[in-house]
Amino acid sequence: MKMFAKLAFLSVLLVTLFGCASSGIYETHLPPPEDMNPVFMRYKELPGQKVFVVAVDPNGRWAFGYDNGRETLAEAAQAAAVKCDEARKKFNILSKANLFAVNNEVVYYNHK
């Protein structure tokens, strides 16, 4: 039950950060490309509480952000969301960011 509460809180946080700017943003939830696997494997090796966020557009382009070592998951989620948003802008990815993993648990496929 604690994990569900944490996931719900992180989802609300990410919606707050990215949902308000939904004008012109694709509301997609596409499977991440295989070339994300090495990035995710590096993320999994990080210590402490961590969050991984990803945005995948219909053309197969993607951006990500992750963060760890914060006092709370909410702080890690906020930092990861900001990093992903910066990458989305840099690579002109219009799809919104989605929560991919909390600690080492992949939650991306649970929120379709």
VEXSEBA-99083 format. One line per 3 residues: number of its first residue (from 1); their letters; for each residue x, y, z of C-alpha. Coordinates in steps of 0.001 Angstrom, whole numbers. Layout:
% VEXSEBA-99083
NUM) A) X,Y,Z  ...
This chain:
% VEXSEBA-99083
1) MKM) 0,0,0  2900,2371,720  4283,1819,-2789
4) FAK) 872,2605,-4312  687,5835,-2317  4195,6797,-3441
7) LAF) 3371,6053,-7091  140,8024,-6868  1983,10989,-5368
10) LSV) 4728,10858,-7998  2151,10621,-10786  345,13700,-9456
13) LLV) 3658,15539,-9204  4573,14748,-12811  1104,15666,-14086
16) TLF) 1418,18969,-12265  4819,19641,-13804  3914,18625,-17353
19) GCA) 128,18554,-17570  -323,22310,-17489  1696,22721,-20654
22) SSG) -269,20162,-22642  -1037,22516,-25525  836,21096,-28507
25) IYE) 2160,18125,-26556  1365,14649,-27800  -426,12608,-25161
28) THL) 1315,9385,-26119  2371,6417,-24072  4492,4522,-26568
31) PPP) 6895,1716,-25714  10425,2998,-25174  12982,2088,-27845
34) EDM) 15494,-684,-27255  18375,1801,-27272  17065,3054,-23912
37) NPV) 18120,-244,-22278  21758,762,-21587  20580,4041,-20030
40) FMR) 18113,2204,-17816  20770,-331,-16793  23044,2539,-15639
43) YKE) 20092,4000,-13725  19446,667,-11983  23004,668,-10610
46) LPG) 22485,3999,-8827  22178,3850,-5046  19424,5325,-2910
49) QKV) 15947,6469,-3773  15628,7178,-7466  13139,8013,-10199
52) FVV) 13340,7590,-13990  11129,9620,-16363  10842,9152,-20148
55) AVD) 9099,10811,-23097  8720,8857,-26353  7349,10486,-29491
58) PNG) 5573,8768,-32403  8744,9016,-34528  10667,6861,-32042
61) RWA) 12684,9737,-30609  12917,9838,-26856  14192,11839,-23941
64) FGY) 14769,10877,-20352  15698,12189,-16983  16587,10423,-13782
67) DNG) 17740,11423,-10372  18838,9750,-7161  20304,10458,-3766
70) RET) 17590,12861,-2633  15960,12714,766  12557,11859,-725
73) LAE) 11199,10254,-3863  9243,13437,-4538  12483,15441,-4726
76) AAQ) 14026,12842,-7030  10884,12856,-9212  10928,16620,-9525
79) AAA) 14615,16673,-10478  14137,13818,-12970  11150,15599,-14529
82) VKC) 13148,18804,-14964  16018,16885,-16593  13596,15110,-18942
85) DEA) 11909,18402,-19821  15289,19949,-20679  16079,16971,-22937
88) RKK) 12615,17189,-24551  13253,20828,-25425  16791,20132,-26658
91) FNI) 15659,17329,-28985  12268,18889,-29860  10235,15994,-28471
94) LSK) 6603,17006,-28144  5367,13945,-26264  4771,14439,-22572
97) ANL) 6990,12807,-20001  5822,9713,-18152  7040,8069,-14995
100) FAV) 9080,5018,-16050  10563,3629,-12831  10600,4243,-9106
103) NNE) 13698,2810,-7506  14158,-388,-9557  10458,-1052,-10167
106) VVY) 9255,-286,-13710  5817,1353,-13460  5526,2732,-17006
109) YNH) 3298,-64,-18233  922,198,-15253  -420,3627,-16240
112) K) -1876,3298,-19738
